[in-house]
Amino acid sequence: MRYLLIPALLLAALPAPALAYIGPGAGLSAVGSFVALLGAVLLAIVGFVWYPIKRLMRGRRKNAASPAPASEAGTPADGSSRSGA
C-alpha cells in the first residue's frame, strides 16, 4: 500500500496541460474585477483618512469665523481684572 501511495501523490502533484483556449473575455473580466477591488480598497482608505481631517478643518473654520466672547477669551466682560490688584 505504501509503495502505491508515493507514486500516486507524485502523479497528482504533476498536472497535465489542459490544452484549452481561454479567450480574452475571461482575462478582461479578471483585470476589471481586480481594478474594481483595488479602487474600492483605495476609496475605503481615503474615506477613513479624509473624514477626520475634514472634521478638523471644519471645526477650525468655525472657530476662526466666530470670535470668542470676552468672558471666554480670558478677560472679564466688564473690563475689571481678576487678580484683585
Phi, psi and omega per residue, in radians:
M1 nan -0.743 -3.117
R2 -1.163 -0.582 -3.125
Y3 -1.234 -0.396 3.101
L4 -1.552 -0.445 -3.076
L5 -1.220 -0.763 -3.097
I6 -1.144 -0.849 3.084
P7 -1.115 -0.578 3.114
A8 -1.158 -0.709 3.090
L9 -1.153 -0.682 3.107
L10 -1.142 -0.707 3.107
L11 -1.180 -0.615 3.123
A12 -1.239 -0.481 -3.124
A13 -1.390 -0.272 -3.135
L14 -1.916 1.541 -3.099
P15 -1.259 2.612 3.090
A16 -1.511 2.621 3.108
P17 -1.135 2.512 -3.088
A18 -1.447 -0.414 -3.116
L19 0.954 0.774 3.140
A20 -2.032 2.624 -3.133
Y21 -1.714 2.237 3.034
I22 -1.936 2.060 -3.076
G23 -1.240 3.026 -3.110
P24 -1.213 -0.311 3.133
G25 -1.099 -0.698 3.130
A26 -1.183 -0.693 3.115
G27 -1.156 -0.736 3.114
L28 -1.144 -0.648 3.088
S29 -1.134 -0.719 3.130
A30 -1.146 -0.755 3.122
V31 -1.141 -0.741 3.116
G32 -1.095 -0.706 3.100
S33 -1.133 -0.702 3.124
F34 -1.141 -0.739 3.123
V35 -1.121 -0.713 3.119
A36 -1.139 -0.735 3.112
L37 -1.123 -0.756 3.118
L38 -1.104 -0.733 3.106
G39 -1.112 -0.713 3.131
A40 -1.136 -0.719 3.122
V41 -1.143 -0.761 3.131
L42 -1.128 -0.726 3.099
L43 -1.130 -0.632 3.095
A44 -1.141 -0.747 3.116
I45 -1.122 -0.802 3.129
V46 -1.081 -0.701 3.125
G47 -1.105 -0.736 3.132
F48 -1.196 -0.527 3.135
V49 -1.490 -0.715 -3.014
W50 -1.280 -0.629 -3.060
Y51 -1.058 -0.843 3.103
P52 -1.128 -0.611 3.106
I53 -1.140 -0.724 3.132
K54 -1.109 -0.700 3.109
R55 -1.144 -0.702 3.104
L56 -1.115 -0.748 -3.131
M57 -1.151 -0.691 3.124
R58 -1.150 -0.690 3.109
G59 -1.144 -0.707 3.108
R60 -1.177 -0.663 -3.137
R61 -1.147 -0.686 3.107
K62 -1.158 -0.701 -3.139
N63 -1.183 -0.640 -3.138
A64 -1.295 -0.547 -3.089
A65 -1.365 -0.596 -3.118
S66 -1.896 1.939 3.127
P67 -1.194 2.570 -3.122
A68 -1.281 2.546 3.065
P69 -1.082 2.772 -3.072
A70 -1.069 -0.584 -3.126
S71 -1.204 -0.494 3.127
E72 -1.567 -0.248 -3.094
A73 -1.443 -0.097 3.090
G74 1.951 -0.161 3.086
T75 -2.079 2.500 3.124
P76 -1.146 2.700 -3.101
A77 -1.187 -0.492 -3.112
D78 -1.500 -0.064 3.073
G79 1.554 -0.090 3.138
S80 -1.392 2.714 3.132
S81 -1.590 2.642 -3.110
R82 -1.648 -0.071 -3.078
S83 -1.295 -0.291 3.104
G84 1.535 0.025 -3.129
A85 -1.594 nan nan
